[in-house]
Amino acid sequence: MKIATWNINGVKARVDSLVTWLRESNPDIACLQEIKSVDDAFPRNEIEALGYHVETHGQKGFNGVALLSKIRPDEVNRGLPGDEADEQSRFIEGVFSVNGGAIRVCCLYLPNGNPVATEKYTYKLGWMQRLTAFAEQRLLLEEPLILAGDYNVIPEAHDCWDVKVWQNDALFLPETRAAFRRLRNLGFTDAVRAASDEVPLYSFWDYQAGCWQKNFGIRIDHLMLSPEAADKLVSIAIEKHVRSWEKPSDHVPVTAAFKFEPA
């Protein structure tokens, strides 16, 4: 079973690329972030025509997440628990039947957090704290759990092209990376780093200043795996070539193959 995450940066602007990618990469479950669409306006017809079930948690103009899956989820939960006042659409969870049980796949889009000296960074850290609390509770179920998405976190220095450029950014501040480690230290495995120690590996290249052409990238799109999911990991791929397509997202898909079989 192939599970993917991709910040598509506007699904309506990139629906043709999404359809091309789904046909080419053929994921069983795809987690999309920053769809920038309300639920009713999501281009589901084009996706459903490929055999995918569509679940969205949208928002007009920005944010928004979606789960596309070849198998219908048994359960779908929208919104990260812990703050009823949070109206930003950044989290959706699907439960899927597989041979031997079920897997939980969470699609998430963490806040950027910039500028740092504003409430945006406070919101980012608070969101990460809520995610860690949520994950800790889900781990008690002792079932495969995959937290896939755009974390807006650069975990290590080798995950960015130049530390000096990023050292004061919300994506790389010590507090941000410490919050990410608290999540990881619950027992999660970074799928990419479990399968490859190659450096550099990037999943995002800014549109500005020729970053793509110069390979000035960062790795901020992650699949974090519970022990039960990590045990089934076979391989990963960062589908870098998608960044060279016409009207690309500034992110590329990150995929992981697992030894799960649909029920």
Phi, psi and omega in degrees: 000132182253125181239132188232154170232140180206120168280106188273346175056052177106095188289325182290327178286340187232026182297325178296318177294322179297314179297316178300316181294317180299321178293321184282310185278326174059050178289150174282323176224128178239127177259119180251139175239161179054050179289337176055047184209142170288161186302316185292338183264358180295135184285065187289331183301316180296325182281317180296331178297339178271359179097015181260144168272141186240127171232130183233157169223086192262174181201139185293123168088331181203172183058208179091136180226159181212150173243121175249129186214143176286338175246140181291132178292147175281336184206142177226132178235132183246135178091134179282125180297160172115348179205096182295340180277351182283114182259003183276133184273097187228005188208133171214137183239133175238142175249127186234137177282133173228165177302124180096358180153226183218158171236149175249127178238119179251127176259123186224149179229096182290150178298149177291310175095353178268149354291147188297320185276041179222176178294345179295324179285324175299319178296319179300309182295322178294322179295319178294324177295318177295320179298318179296319178295318177299312183297321180299320178291319181294327179297335179295340179286342179053048177228162181301125181229129180235119176258101189243134176164189175271105183276345187051041177226126172265106190294317186225164181302324182284359177267011173221157187285335180204110182301324183297329179287327189254356191297335180253011180271149180301336182285343187231359181302151180306322180295323179294311182292328176294321178295322177294320179295325179297322175295309182300322184287355171292344181127014181274152177246130173285109188303317183298313183285339175289332185258344184207135172254016179295137173226142355277156169231121183238155176233359183217135173225122181300153177290338188276154166057029176064031184300321180294313182295328181268358185058041174270082187240178175218157177251108182229359180256118191229150167244110180260129191244133170293164180306322182291329176281320180299326179297337183259001182291133180252312184198166176227163174209136170256111190274072189298329184298337181296335180293339181269000179289165178294138182050056186283159162289160174279353173253161173237159179293143170242127185236153176223137177258138183230156176273053171252150174231134179304144180292000000 
